[in-house]
Amino acid sequence: MSAKITPLAEWVVAEPVEREAKTASGLYLPDNAKEKPVMAKVISVGKDVKSVKSGDKILYKEYSTTEVKLDGSEYILVKEEDILATVGK
């Protein structure tokens, strides 16, 4: 992470995890046919966040985020209540 983003209260900053461009059957998908990722890696958490920590992979509600582009990197801001689950370790 090139820029330090410090979220407030119940907000979480995460980097979207890119989906594979190839399907299970071996077909390559063009960019416009891919689904937006709903999985992300947590970068930092606000002081009121209790259920996730930096480094966790999360699943979140697709339309509940704020997208931010900073120093050439893309991040999402999502409220803790819009995080659906963490993905195994």
C-alpha positions as CSV (number, residue, x, y, z in Angstrom):
1,M,0.0,0.0,0.0
2,S,1.6,3.2,-1.1
3,A,-0.7,5.6,0.7
4,K,-1.8,5.3,4.3
5,I,-5.6,5.4,4.7
6,T,-6.9,5.5,8.2
7,P,-10.6,4.7,8.4
8,L,-12.8,6.2,11.1
9,A,-15.2,4.5,13.5
10,E,-16.8,1.4,11.9
11,W,-15.2,1.7,8.5
12,V,-12.8,-0.8,6.9
13,V,-10.3,-0.1,4.1
14,A,-9.7,-3.1,1.8
15,E,-8.2,-4.0,-1.6
16,P,-10.5,-5.8,-4.0
17,V,-9.3,-9.3,-4.9
18,E,-9.3,-9.8,-8.6
19,R,-11.3,-12.8,-10.0
20,E,-9.8,-15.2,-12.5
21,A,-10.1,-14.3,-16.1
22,K,-10.5,-18.0,-17.0
23,T,-13.6,-20.1,-16.3
24,A,-13.5,-23.6,-14.8
25,S,-14.0,-25.0,-18.3
26,G,-10.9,-23.1,-19.6
27,L,-12.6,-20.2,-21.4
28,Y,-11.1,-16.7,-21.0
29,L,-13.6,-13.9,-20.2
30,P,-13.3,-10.4,-21.6
31,D,-13.2,-7.6,-19.0
32,N,-16.8,-6.5,-19.6
33,A,-18.1,-10.1,-18.9
34,K,-16.4,-10.4,-15.5
35,E,-18.4,-9.9,-12.3
36,K,-17.2,-7.2,-10.0
37,P,-15.3,-8.8,-7.1
38,V,-17.1,-9.1,-3.8
39,M,-14.0,-10.4,-2.0
40,A,-11.3,-8.1,-0.6
41,K,-8.3,-8.1,1.6
42,V,-8.5,-5.8,4.7
43,I,-5.8,-3.2,4.8
44,S,-6.9,-1.2,7.9
45,V,-9.8,-0.9,10.2
46,G,-11.5,1.9,12.2
47,K,-11.3,2.0,16.0
48,D,-14.8,0.6,16.5
49,V,-14.4,-2.5,14.2
50,K,-14.4,-5.7,16.3
51,S,-15.0,-8.6,13.9
52,V,-12.2,-8.2,11.3
53,K,-8.5,-7.2,11.4
54,S,-5.9,-6.2,8.9
55,G,-4.9,-9.1,6.6
56,D,-8.3,-10.8,6.7
57,K,-10.1,-11.7,3.4
58,I,-13.8,-10.6,3.5
59,L,-17.0,-11.0,1.5
60,Y,-19.1,-7.9,1.4
61,K,-22.4,-6.6,-0.1
62,E,-21.7,-5.7,-3.7
63,Y,-23.3,-2.2,-3.7
64,S,-22.4,-1.1,-0.2
65,T,-18.9,0.2,-0.8
66,T,-17.2,3.4,-1.7
67,E,-14.5,3.0,-4.3
68,V,-11.3,5.1,-4.0
69,K,-8.3,5.3,-6.3
70,L,-5.2,6.7,-4.6
71,D,-1.7,6.8,-5.9
72,G,-2.6,4.4,-8.7
73,S,-4.1,1.7,-6.4
74,E,-7.8,0.9,-5.9
75,Y,-9.3,0.5,-2.5
76,I,-12.8,0.1,-1.1
77,L,-14.3,1.6,2.0
78,V,-17.0,-0.6,3.6
79,K,-18.9,-0.4,6.9
80,E,-18.4,-3.4,9.2
81,E,-22.1,-4.1,9.1
82,D,-21.9,-4.6,5.3
83,I,-19.2,-7.3,5.7
84,L,-20.9,-10.7,5.3
85,A,-18.1,-13.1,6.2
86,T,-14.4,-13.7,6.4
87,V,-12.8,-16.2,4.1
88,G,-10.8,-19.1,5.6
89,K,-7.2,-19.1,6.6
